[in-house]
Amino acid sequence: MGLSCRAAGQYLGLLLSALGWVLTIITTYLPLWKHRNLDLNEMENWTLGLWQACVVQEEVGRQCKVFESFLALPAELRISRILMFVSHGLGVLGLLLSTLGLDCMRVGERPPGLKKRLLVLGGLLLWTAGVVALVPVSWVAYGTVREFWDEAIPEIVPRWELGDALFLGWFGGLCLLLGGGLLNCAACLGPGAPTVGLEEAGAASQLGGHPREMEPHPAKCQTWTGPQSQACRGLFKEGQWYPRSVSIKTRSCPSPRPEPEK
């Protein structure tokens, strides 16, 4: 049985959100936010991240030095650290709430509407996490491009260029935006047609029916009236689905006792 648009939107949104969250974490710890090559020594490359600066030399290899003082960092790196951590926290909370709000989860079915509220809240948190992750990445990229084209800096001075981590951060932030938006759209969609779960499929196999040939509980007792209808409804549980081919007699509905003559 194919997935409904609501279920497909939930699964796709959650998958994109999880992918974006993982990519933003990788972006935070990669020392590739900026890089520059020295014209005087082309075999020496410098890279810069939020936590350390590295130099790659052909003979020595990669050597990195961790930033010792947080306050000594430039403002863009300090604020970028904070915003990326905020994005990670919002992403974790959004993924947790969105997972609990999925239709396939049995948690949060009571009270009515709780799963929808969880899904909407989770989508909003993931969307916010994407925005918060894009802010530091775009800010660092803007500062790098501005300094690169600054005419006040002599041409002989090496200049920083955009690193690979910035492109990874942009992609991760966009995945969080798309995932959160899909989750909100899926929550706004009305519930799809009732599907057959594991319990209903088991009942169908035991009673000789096919899951696609199911009908809800009230339809089994429409042909019965009076006390006999009440007895039938007591045997067919509310909310359960039963094969159309199974008659009322399969459930051995008791006949009502005749009232004594006055």
Rosetta silent file (secondary structure, phi, psi, omega in degrees, C-alpha in Angstrom):
SEQUENCE: MGLSCRAAGQYLGLLLSALGWVLTIITTYLPLWKHRNLDLNEMENWTLGLWQACVVQEEVGRQCKVFESFLALPAELRISRILMFVSHGLGVLGLLLSTLGLDCMRVGERPPGLKKRLLVLGGLLLWTAGVVALVPVSWVAYGTVREFWDEAIPEIVPRWELGDALFLGWFGGLCLLLGGGLLNCAACLGPGAPTVGLEEAGAASQLGGHPREMEPHPAKCQTWTGPQSQACRGLFKEGQWYPRSVSIKTRSCPSPRPEPEK
SCORE:     score description
SCORE:     0.000 S_00000001
   1 L     0.000  128.082 -177.072    0.000    0.000    0.000 S_00000001
   2 L   -70.222  158.581  179.091    1.439    3.325   -1.075 S_00000001
   3 L   -78.998  145.025  174.387    2.150    6.121    1.341 S_00000001
   4 L   -76.100  166.808  179.292   -0.231    9.038    1.555 S_00000001
   5 H   -62.071  -36.479  179.536    0.982   12.571    0.897 S_00000001
   6 H   -63.994  -48.137 -179.564    0.827   13.293    4.630 S_00000001
   7 H   -67.029  -40.808  179.125    2.985   10.302    5.572 S_00000001
   8 H   -63.302  -39.955  177.404    5.425   10.882    2.702 S_00000001
   9 H   -64.204  -37.949  178.854    5.823   14.516    3.748 S_00000001
  10 H   -65.497  -48.049 -177.405    6.519   13.491    7.332 S_00000001
  11 H   -67.111  -42.839 -179.807    9.163   10.913    6.437 S_00000001
  12 H   -66.790  -40.878  178.444   10.869   13.103    3.827 S_00000001
  13 H   -64.269  -41.152  179.015   10.861   16.125    6.126 S_00000001
  14 H   -67.630  -37.994  179.251   12.331   14.148    9.004 S_00000001
  15 H   -65.746  -45.155  178.843   15.002   12.631    6.739 S_00000001
  16 H   -63.946  -39.571 -179.889   16.052   16.020    5.349 S_00000001
  17 H   -64.681  -43.970  178.774   16.097   17.526    8.838 S_00000001
  18 H   -63.513  -40.353  177.761   18.287   14.738   10.210 S_00000001
  19 H   -63.323  -45.492  179.423   20.666   15.088    7.252 S_00000001
  20 H   -63.702  -37.906  179.411   20.890   18.850    7.704 S_00000001
  21 H   -64.704  -42.239  178.636   21.502   18.510   11.440 S_00000001
  22 H   -64.391  -41.728 -178.738   24.383   16.072   10.886 S_00000001
  23 H   -66.318  -36.695  178.077   25.925   18.323    8.230 S_00000001
  24 H   -67.911  -33.638  176.219   25.798   21.380   10.491 S_00000001
  25 H   -65.951  -43.502  177.968   27.592   19.432   13.233 S_00000001
  26 H   -62.783  -40.402  179.254   30.314   18.430   10.780 S_00000001
  27 H   -60.396  -38.413 -176.674   30.567   22.034    9.603 S_00000001
  28 H   -62.321  -37.486 -172.446   31.087   23.269   13.158 S_00000001
  29 H  -100.207   -4.942  177.517   34.163   21.123   13.793 S_00000001
  30 L   -77.381  130.956  176.485   35.799   21.219   10.356 S_00000001
  31 L   -85.219   47.585 -175.987   38.818   23.570   10.221 S_00000001
  32 L  -129.229   32.004  178.064   37.920   24.533    6.651 S_00000001
  33 L   -72.216  -34.482  176.438   35.876   27.705    7.031 S_00000001
  34 E  -137.013  154.990  173.100   38.645   29.700    5.324 S_00000001
  35 E  -150.571  154.784  177.666   41.763   28.819    3.390 S_00000001
  36 E  -151.207  149.188  177.421   44.576   30.713    1.689 S_00000001
  37 E  -112.189  139.835  177.411   47.622   29.915   -0.394 S_00000001
  38 L   -88.387  124.675  179.869   50.917   31.765   -0.115 S_00000001
  39 L   -64.760  -32.073 -179.673   52.169   32.995   -3.459 S_00000001
  40 L   -73.695  -25.798 -179.854   55.745   32.840   -2.214 S_00000001
  41 L  -140.159   91.566 -174.983   55.355   29.225   -1.143 S_00000001
  42 L   -70.830  -15.660  179.551   52.666   27.378   -3.090 S_00000001
  43 L   -85.041    4.825 -179.629   53.350   24.147   -1.195 S_00000001
  44 E  -119.814  119.997 -179.132   52.044   25.714    2.026 S_00000001
  45 E  -120.447  137.728  178.848   48.282   26.038    2.571 S_00000001
  46 E  -110.896  138.932  175.030   46.537   27.577    5.565 S_00000001
  47 E  -130.006  150.820 -176.050   43.052   26.667    6.749 S_00000001
  48 E  -135.749  136.219  176.433   40.969   28.233    9.495 S_00000001
  49 L  -129.833 -167.031 -179.922   37.961   26.963   11.456 S_00000001
  50 L   -78.133  -19.821 -173.020   35.999   27.860   14.562 S_00000001
  51 L  -117.901  -22.396 -175.079   38.290   25.878   16.850 S_00000001
  52 E  -158.260  161.407  173.912   41.728   25.703   15.269 S_00000001
  53 E  -117.097  140.953 -175.496   44.003   26.883   12.501 S_00000001
  54 E  -129.280  151.490  173.816   45.955   24.431   10.390 S_00000001
  55 E  -128.324  132.833 -178.567   48.857   24.595    7.968 S_00000001
  56 E  -112.507  117.622  177.812   49.463   21.923    5.352 S_00000001
  57 E  -118.857  146.274 -175.086   53.022   21.527    4.084 S_00000001
  58 L   -65.130  -37.407 -176.878   54.199   19.018    1.558 S_00000001
  59 L   -84.775  -40.714 -174.623   57.138   17.820    3.624 S_00000001
  60 L   -89.942  -32.657 -174.793   55.719   18.032    7.167 S_00000001
  61 E    97.594 -156.019 -178.248   52.035   17.341    6.501 S_00000001
  62 E   -90.268  132.649  174.799   49.141   18.895    8.428 S_00000001
  63 E  -130.977  128.608 -176.404   49.785   20.716   11.682 S_00000001
  64 E  -122.579  148.980  176.815   46.951   22.299   13.662 S_00000001
  65 E  -130.127  124.912 -179.204   46.857   24.621   16.639 S_00000001
  66 E   -77.868  141.021  177.283   43.769   24.993   18.805 S_00000001
  67 L   -68.287  124.342 -175.245   42.682   28.494   19.756 S_00000001
  68 L   -81.748  -36.167 -175.273   43.544   28.915   23.408 S_00000001
  69 L  -115.507  127.019  176.893   41.462   31.996   24.258 S_00000001
  70 L   -70.244  -39.068 -177.156   37.820   32.439   23.325 S_00000001
  71 L   -72.193  -22.258 -179.777   37.905   36.188   23.962 S_00000001
  72 L   -80.518   -7.652 -179.599   40.954   36.656   21.732 S_00000001
  73 L   -74.694  156.580  171.856   39.058   35.386   18.677 S_00000001
  74 L   -61.720  156.793 -175.904   37.511   37.747   16.134 S_00000001
  75 H   -60.499  -36.926 -178.072   33.881   38.644   16.773 S_00000001
  76 H   -65.560  -34.953  179.111   32.638   36.634   13.797 S_00000001
  77 H   -75.766  -37.843  178.343   34.216   33.438   15.099 S_00000001
  78 H   -62.981  -49.255 -178.469   32.991   33.937   18.669 S_00000001
  79 H   -68.671  -33.262  178.601   29.400   34.567   17.623 S_00000001
  80 H   -63.762  -39.728  176.113   29.574   31.777   15.038 S_00000001
  81 H   -58.251  -48.986 -176.877   30.463   29.281   17.756 S_00000001
  82 H   -63.039  -46.100 -177.230   27.501   30.319   19.879 S_00000001
  83 H   -65.904  -36.997  179.317   25.014   30.314   17.001 S_00000001
  84 H   -67.078  -37.735  176.254   26.126   26.898   15.758 S_00000001
  85 H   -66.777  -38.716  176.360   25.649   25.408   19.236 S_00000001
  86 H   -62.350  -41.035  178.246   22.193   26.997   19.442 S_00000001
  87 H   -62.241  -41.094  179.254   21.362   25.472   16.063 S_00000001
  88 H   -63.601  -42.359  179.797   22.456   22.018   17.260 S_00000001
  89 H   -64.658  -43.925  177.539   20.271   22.265   20.378 S_00000001
  90 H   -64.024  -36.285  179.707   17.220   23.398   18.426 S_00000001
  91 H   -66.404  -41.760  178.151   17.807   20.613   15.913 S_00000001
  92 H   -61.847  -47.272 -179.219   17.926   17.897   18.582 S_00000001
  93 H   -64.920  -39.988  178.955   14.732   19.149   20.203 S_00000001
  94 H   -65.723  -40.263  177.975   12.998   19.528   16.840 S_00000001
  95 H   -65.018  -39.450  179.895   13.926   16.005   15.730 S_00000001
  96 H   -64.696  -48.373 -178.841   12.674   14.550   19.010 S_00000001
  97 H   -67.079  -38.655  179.701    9.313   16.340   18.886 S_00000001
  98 H   -65.945  -37.957  177.981    8.847   15.617   15.187 S_00000001
  99 H   -64.073  -41.466  178.216    9.511   11.916   15.716 S_00000001
 100 H   -67.589  -24.931 -179.023    6.900   11.779   18.475 S_00000001
 101 L   -87.472   -1.526  178.895    4.446   13.576   16.187 S_00000001
 102 L   -66.483  147.023  179.605    4.657   11.057   13.335 S_00000001
 103 L   -64.836  -28.087 -177.513    1.446    9.203   12.532 S_00000001
 104 L   -78.133  -11.406  179.570    3.241    5.860   12.769 S_00000001
 105 L   -85.312  139.612  179.992    4.222    6.485   16.393 S_00000001
 106 L   -88.159    0.304 -178.579    1.866    5.226   19.098 S_00000001
 107 L   -90.031  138.443  175.600    2.981    7.925   21.524 S_00000001
 108 L    81.044   21.443  178.267    0.837   11.018   21.979 S_00000001
 109 L   -74.938  -20.878  176.718   -2.407    9.652   20.520 S_00000001
 110 L  -125.995  134.204    0.656   -4.319   11.055   23.489 S_00000001
 111 L   -76.196  166.044 -179.241   -5.478   13.779   23.845 S_00000001
 112 L   -60.424  141.269  178.470   -6.673   14.390   20.263 S_00000001
 113 L    87.255   -5.875 -178.573   -4.557   16.860   18.315 S_00000001
 114 H   -68.160  -40.593 -179.092   -1.428   16.378   20.425 S_00000001
 115 H   -64.143  -37.972  178.649    0.515   14.653   17.640 S_00000001
 116 H   -65.062  -42.148  179.155   -0.267   17.495   15.245 S_00000001
 117 H   -65.631  -38.412  176.870    0.944   20.086   17.744 S_00000001
 118 H   -63.737  -40.431 -179.377    4.140   18.101   18.330 S_00000001
 119 H   -67.525  -41.955  179.167    4.761   17.885   14.590 S_00000001
 120 H   -64.873  -45.600 -179.511    4.163   21.607   14.056 S_00000001
 121 H   -64.276  -42.246  177.363    6.385   22.570   16.979 S_00000001
 122 H   -62.797  -41.448  177.402    9.136   20.204   15.849 S_00000001
 123 H   -62.923  -40.336  178.473    8.984   21.587   12.302 S_00000001
 124 H   -65.282  -40.486  178.684    9.228   25.161   13.576 S_00000001
 125 H   -64.969  -40.921  179.193   12.235   24.303   15.736 S_00000001
 126 H   -67.546  -39.225  177.810   13.989   22.605   12.822 S_00000001
 127 H   -63.611  -41.993  177.272   13.225   25.538   10.538 S_00000001
 128 H   -64.777  -38.718  177.594   14.633   27.920   13.153 S_00000001
 129 H   -61.387  -37.616  177.107   17.719   25.723   13.531 S_00000001
 130 H   -64.764  -42.673  178.599   18.314   26.044    9.788 S_00000001
 131 H   -63.691  -44.451 -178.842   18.073   29.838    9.921 S_00000001
 132 H   -64.739  -33.244  178.920   20.404   30.015   12.934 S_00000001
 133 H   -74.171  -32.733 -179.099   22.951   27.780   11.157 S_00000001
 134 H   -73.817  -26.221 -177.018   22.864   29.855    7.964 S_00000001
 135 H   -63.105  -54.716 -179.378   23.540   33.138    9.787 S_00000001
 136 H   -65.751  -36.674 -179.959   27.146   32.444   10.932 S_00000001
 137 H   -63.628  -44.995 -179.887   28.062   30.646    7.720 S_00000001
 138 H   -69.497  -34.772  179.663   26.826   33.537    5.584 S_00000001
 139 H   -64.639  -47.545  178.571   28.388   36.101    7.908 S_00000001
 140 H   -63.214  -40.067  178.988   31.849   34.523    7.680 S_00000001
 141 H   -64.691  -40.755  179.187   31.485   34.182    3.907 S_00000001
 142 H   -64.132  -43.935  178.461   30.475   37.833    3.560 S_00000001
 143 H   -64.449  -36.619  179.723   33.447   39.013    5.638 S_00000001
 144 H   -67.143  -44.206  179.462   35.831   36.831    3.652 S_00000001
 145 H   -66.196  -39.446  179.895   34.608   38.131    0.293 S_00000001
 146 H   -63.968  -42.248  178.764   34.699   41.733    1.503 S_00000001
 147 H   -70.035  -30.811 -178.668   38.299   41.408    2.705 S_00000001
 148 H   -65.882  -37.613 -178.315   39.304   39.614   -0.488 S_00000001
 149 L   -98.639   13.147  179.691   38.200   42.543   -2.646 S_00000001
 150 L   -73.343  117.739 -178.062   39.351   45.247   -0.231 S_00000001
 151 L   -73.886  -16.286  179.922   41.534   47.619   -2.229 S_00000001
 152 L   -72.691  -19.301  179.498   43.122   48.985    0.944 S_00000001
 153 L   -86.369  129.251  178.731   45.002   45.700    1.439 S_00000001
 154 L   -59.402  148.081 -176.955   48.191   45.457   -0.643 S_00000001
 155 L   -66.764  -24.202 -177.984   48.100   42.849   -3.378 S_00000001
 156 L   -74.934  -16.924 -178.897   51.198   41.158   -2.051 S_00000001
 157 L   -78.378  127.693  177.443   49.409   40.249    1.192 S_00000001
 158 L   -62.951  145.197 -175.835   47.821   36.744    1.062 S_00000001
 159 L  -122.850  148.341  177.800   44.050   36.793    1.402 S_00000001
 160 L   -75.552  147.866  175.885   41.586   34.330    2.826 S_00000001
 161 E  -126.423  169.635 -177.714   39.157   32.560    0.515 S_00000001
 162 E   -67.420  132.593  178.559   35.954   30.583    1.079 S_00000001
 163 L   -93.188  168.355 -178.264   36.533   27.141    2.579 S_00000001
 164 H   -65.844  -29.291 -178.027   34.700   23.904    1.886 S_00000001
 165 H   -64.425  -29.595  178.990   32.998   23.937    5.295 S_00000001
 166 H   -65.615  -42.157  178.785   30.981   27.017    4.338 S_00000001
 167 H   -67.365  -36.667  176.186   29.388   25.233    1.374 S_00000001
 168 H   -65.511  -38.443  177.849   28.667   22.226    3.581 S_00000001
 169 H   -67.219  -38.646  176.526   27.052   24.534    6.139 S_00000001
 170 H   -61.967  -44.058 -179.951   24.882   26.179    3.496 S_00000001
 171 H   -65.164  -41.802  178.196   23.664   22.803    2.292 S_00000001
 172 H   -64.301  -41.273  177.930   22.963   21.619    5.853 S_00000001
 173 H   -64.199  -40.017  178.036   21.047   24.784    6.703 S_00000001
 174 H   -66.105  -36.309  176.487   18.916   24.490    3.560 S_00000001
 175 H   -63.011  -40.140  177.335   18.139   20.850    4.403 S_00000001
 176 H   -65.567  -39.514  178.040   16.914   21.951    7.839 S_00000001
 177 H   -63.740  -47.410 -179.736   14.750   24.664    6.252 S_00000001
 178 H   -66.038  -42.045  179.973   13.220   22.271    3.738 S_00000001
 179 H   -63.630  -45.602  177.628   12.740   19.520    6.315 S_00000001
 180 H   -63.836  -38.312  177.369   11.033   21.817    8.813 S_00000001
 181 H   -65.828  -40.166  177.811    8.812   23.262    6.088 S_00000001
 182 H   -64.740  -38.901  178.804    7.760   19.809    4.885 S_00000001
 183 H   -64.651  -39.824  177.761    6.899   18.736    8.429 S_00000001
 184 H   -67.697  -40.335  177.563    4.708   21.812    8.903 S_00000001
 185 H   -64.055  -41.071  179.208    2.996   21.244    5.553 S_00000001
 186 H   -65.578  -34.983  178.735    2.384   17.585    6.427 S_00000001
 187 H   -69.476  -31.590 -179.767    0.906   18.616    9.791 S_00000001
 188 H   -76.029  -22.477  177.227   -1.480   21.033    8.080 S_00000001
 189 L   -68.277  145.436  177.749   -2.765   18.312    5.757 S_00000001
 190 L   -68.800  158.099  178.101   -5.867   16.509    6.958 S_00000001
 191 L   -61.602  137.187 -179.942   -5.546   12.908    8.112 S_00000001
 192 L   -73.092 -175.365  178.710   -5.527   10.522    5.214 S_00000001
 193 L   -62.640  144.009 -178.380   -7.742    7.547    4.666 S_00000001
 194 L   -61.033  134.868  179.553   -7.574    5.035    7.498 S_00000001
 195 L  -107.443  163.725 -177.484   -4.939    2.433    6.918 S_00000001
 196 L   -91.087  120.317  179.527   -4.728   -1.091    8.172 S_00000001
 197 L   -88.634 -169.239 -177.453   -2.250   -1.531   11.010 S_00000001
 198 H   -66.605  -39.652 -179.020   -0.662   -4.687   12.345 S_00000001
 199 H   -65.895  -42.113 -178.906   -3.627   -5.557   14.563 S_00000001
 200 H   -67.883  -39.277  178.961   -6.116   -5.127   11.731 S_00000001
 201 H   -64.292  -37.952  176.876   -3.956   -7.139    9.316 S_00000001
 202 H   -64.406  -40.990  177.505   -3.732   -9.920   11.901 S_00000001
 203 H   -63.395  -37.363 -179.577   -7.494   -9.907   12.341 S_00000001
 204 H   -65.628  -41.100 -178.971   -7.906  -10.081    8.565 S_00000001
 205 H   -68.364  -35.311 -179.987   -5.638  -13.116    8.254 S_00000001
 206 H   -71.413  -34.445 -177.283   -7.395  -14.918   11.092 S_00000001
 207 H   -93.294    0.523  175.153  -10.838  -14.230    9.673 S_00000001
 208 L    87.046   14.266 -178.938   -9.882  -15.060    6.080 S_00000001
 209 L  -101.394  178.061  177.815  -10.093  -11.513    4.698 S_00000001
 210 L  -113.143  140.468 -177.223   -7.678   -9.278    2.818 S_00000001
 211 L   -54.754  -29.917 -179.418   -6.370   -6.034    4.349 S_00000001
 212 L   -79.221  -10.440 -179.047   -7.668   -4.037    1.365 S_00000001
 213 L  -111.333   55.651 -176.591  -11.168   -5.427    1.847 S_00000001
 214 E  -111.364  154.704  175.151  -11.752   -4.030    5.300 S_00000001
 215 E  -141.487  152.373 -175.320  -14.590   -1.990    6.708 S_00000001
 216 E   -72.516  170.043 -176.257  -14.982   -0.227   10.038 S_00000001
 217 H   -55.012  -46.836 -174.231  -16.858   -1.487   13.039 S_00000001
 218 H   -62.086  -29.517 -176.299  -20.183    0.368   12.562 S_00000001
 219 H   -66.191  -23.566 -178.837  -20.740   -1.092    9.073 S_00000001
 220 H   -73.471  -21.863 -173.312  -20.990   -4.606   10.514 S_00000001
 221 L  -113.957   13.011 -178.602  -23.949   -3.763   12.656 S_00000001
 222 L   -69.850  -28.185 -177.602  -25.986   -1.557   10.325 S_00000001
 223 L   -82.994   -1.675 -178.727  -28.265   -4.440    9.387 S_00000001
 224 L  -108.109  146.826 -178.727  -29.134   -5.123   13.021 S_00000001
 225 L  -132.810  160.266  174.574  -31.590   -3.142   15.056 S_00000001
 226 L    70.032 -150.361 -178.908  -32.673   -2.940   18.636 S_00000001
 227 H   -60.382  -30.764 -179.840  -30.974   -4.957   21.376 S_00000001
 228 H   -65.940  -34.285  176.886  -29.372   -7.218   18.786 S_00000001
 229 H   -66.732  -39.506  178.452  -27.500   -4.202   17.332 S_00000001
 230 H   -65.478  -39.908  177.862  -26.214   -3.262   20.785 S_00000001
 231 H   -65.091  -37.804  178.862  -24.976   -6.827   21.367 S_00000001
 232 H   -66.049  -43.815 -179.953  -23.246   -6.786   17.980 S_00000001
 233 H   -65.870  -24.848  176.370  -21.510   -3.484   18.692 S_00000001
 234 H   -71.745  -27.401  179.266  -20.267   -4.917   21.948 S_00000001
 235 H   -84.276  -36.446  178.499  -18.485   -7.698   20.061 S_00000001
 236 L   -91.490  111.612 -174.116  -16.991   -5.515   17.331 S_00000001
 237 L   -66.616  144.161  178.220  -14.598   -3.128   19.077 S_00000001
 238 L   -65.718  132.004  179.309  -14.827    0.547   18.306 S_00000001
 239 L    89.798  -11.393  178.737  -12.089    1.675   15.930 S_00000001
 240 L   -84.477  155.904  177.565  -11.268   -1.855   14.729 S_00000001
 241 E  -116.860  142.071 -176.039  -11.508   -2.898   11.066 S_00000001
 242 E  -132.807  151.355 -179.774  -12.877   -6.261    9.882 S_00000001
 243 E   -61.258  143.468  179.034  -13.000   -8.024    6.480 S_00000001
 244 L   -65.827  -30.312 -175.838  -16.052   -7.295    4.375 S_00000001
 245 L   -73.570  -13.414 -178.288  -16.411  -11.004    3.591 S_00000001
 246 L   -85.631  124.944 -178.185  -16.906  -11.893    7.256 S_00000001
 247 L   -86.293  172.620  179.056  -20.543  -11.941    8.213 S_00000001
 248 H   -62.904  -30.733 -176.354  -22.095  -11.068   11.513 S_00000001
 249 H   -68.050  -24.191  179.215  -22.521  -14.729   12.281 S_00000001
 250 H   -60.289  -33.117 -179.680  -18.724  -15.203   12.327 S_00000001
 251 H   -87.074    1.099  177.603  -18.617  -13.230   15.530 S_00000001
 252 L    54.094   54.798  177.731  -21.458  -15.312   16.989 S_00000001
 253 L   -66.852  125.524 -178.738  -23.610  -12.341   17.885 S_00000001
 254 L   -70.932  144.284  175.778  -26.123  -13.565   20.417 S_00000001
 255 L   -79.809  143.029 -179.695  -29.771  -13.211   19.643 S_00000001
 256 L   -67.473  143.480  178.118  -31.716  -11.101   22.087 S_00000001
 257 L   -71.250  138.882  178.774  -33.838  -12.964   24.558 S_00000001
 258 L   -67.406  139.069  178.880  -37.571  -12.625   23.947 S_00000001
 259 L   -70.428  138.777  179.630  -39.276  -10.426   26.462 S_00000001
 260 L   -64.090  140.341  179.698  -41.674  -12.336   28.732 S_00000001
 261 L   -72.037  138.119  179.350  -45.337  -11.925   27.864 S_00000001
 262 L   -81.368    0.000    0.000  -47.303   -9.817   30.275 S_00000001
